[in-house]
Amino acid sequence: MQKKTQPQLSFWQIWTVSFGFLGVQFGFALQNANVSRILSDLGADLHSLSLFWLVAPIMGLIVQPIVGAASDRTWNRLGRRRPFIFVGAIAAAIGMFLMPNAPLFVAFMAPMIFGALMLALMDASFNVCFQPFRSLVSDMVPPEQRNIGYSIQSLLINIGAVIGSILPFVLTNVVGLENTAQAGEVAPSVVWAFYIGATVLLGSVLWTVFRTKEYAPKEYYAYKGVSAEAAEAELAEKKSIGERLSDFFALVKTMPTTMRQLAVVQFFSWFALFIMWVYTTPAITQHIWGIDKIWWDSAHLASVAVVPKFVIDAKGAAGDWVGILFAAYSVFAALFSIVLAKLADTLGRKTVYAGALFLGAISYMSFLLFQDLEQVNVNLFITQVTVPAGAVNLLLPMIGVGIAWAAILAMPYAMLAGSLPPEKTGVYMGIFNFTVAFPQIVSGLLSGLILSAVFDNNAVYIIVVAGVSMLAAAISVFFVKEDVSEYEGAQSL
């Protein structure tokens, strides 16, 4: 059928479509910066942290393809993608309220296990939100605005990440809440940060849900050049679970070559990111605050009556500073997102993507260079703190990490979107999430073993491994071939 021209959106319409990402990423940033800290305080030892973090990619692996396929087949009064975004946000907020309160549920189960269950709930819910958001942008934004659409999405993600990452630090150093906790407890600053994050998540998602109007089915199919009758007939077709699984694996088998090639880039990128999220806190606590690795050994912790105050204080200060570092890379990512679309249009997506990943690789490797225990006073405008000079110097590699993060959030989806059949965008975006979840699962299974067996639990060296992985990702970009017409053969599935 003849394809109708999809109307262009105004800047603020594109902004509104993606605005909920700000809140979802706010919650995700709180999780990334604080879950290792929470689980350590609740009793997890160093080499097992990555195993607890496996919950996140496993939830993504299971949830996103299911939600993607379901949202492709959903047309109701609220829309196509928005019902899933709305429900996912409510569930995520519940998990965020409950997780830092794990010690209160000790009568029912061990706090560490309860924390892990709430981590699973949050991650499942974040994934229910994330996947339809990706597809919503693809649905609503016309092809000629795709670079700017995903760049705005990246900008909002990083604004949310900045606020979420820095919040526990602000609550400690500006508001005055306590940032330390004995074993089996969670610091008050972290507890309140999760409460605030849950509120922001709900508010921003509701803004998108109630201020974005998705296209009606026939209008949508006309804009995408798809026969409405054929699409509706397929939606009406009743299939067993076995048949749907068969169709799903057929789609995986016949996925566009662009997706297969991007999967290699994604593997090395997300392998590195997972290591950063899990091990930055222990890495800088050891390497820059000078705390011996024995204080992450659960057996040693169980053998002492009270953890020394200098260890508790250092872990609290380092945990807060990780929030500053993660906020910094998110600031740099947000700034880079502003020029990302223009650079991609001028230099080409592959050049910008590979260059950004290369900067991220060098930045991870440079962590080794910033061991300076001298205490310095730092003015952060909102407050002044005294931290080791090496901690301040780590702000420099955060520039490269932020640039890489902005590119990872935008470029793969911009490169992929043109090669997907419009009536199956949701399920293919869900399949593409395998390339996000699978490398994190591999990283979770291997990084703890590498850390203990190869590096004797000196966590800074596993950050260097992340740099090597990111360098491999940069090289892999040049093997990706973009093809906007490749999906034609898959449309008959």
Secondary structure, 3 states (H helix, E strand, C coil): CCCCCCCCCCHHHHHHHHCHHHHHHHHHHHHHHHHHHHHHHHCCCHHHHHHHHCHHHHHHHHHHHHHHHHHHCCCECCECCHHHHHHHHHHHHHHHHHHHHHHHHCCCCCHHHHHHHHHHHHHHHHHHHHHHHHHHHHHHCCHHHHHHHHHHHHHHHHHHHHHHHHHHHHHHHHHCCCCCCCCCCCCHHHHHHHHHHHHHHHHHHHHHHHHCCCCCHHHHHHHHCCCHHHHHHHHHCCCCHHHHHHHHHHHHHCCCHHHHHHHHHHHHHHHHHHHHHHHHHHHHHHHCCCCCHHHHCHHHHHHCCCCCHHHHHHHHHHHHHHHHHHHHHHHHHHHHHHHHHHHHHHHCHHHHHHHHHHHHHHHHHHHHHCCCCCEEEEECCCCEEEEEHHHHHCCCHHHHHHHHHHHHHHHHHHHHHCCCCHHHHHHHHHHHCHHHHHHHHHHHHHHHHHHHHCCCCCCHHHHHHHHHHHHHHHHHHCCCCCCCCHHHHHCCC
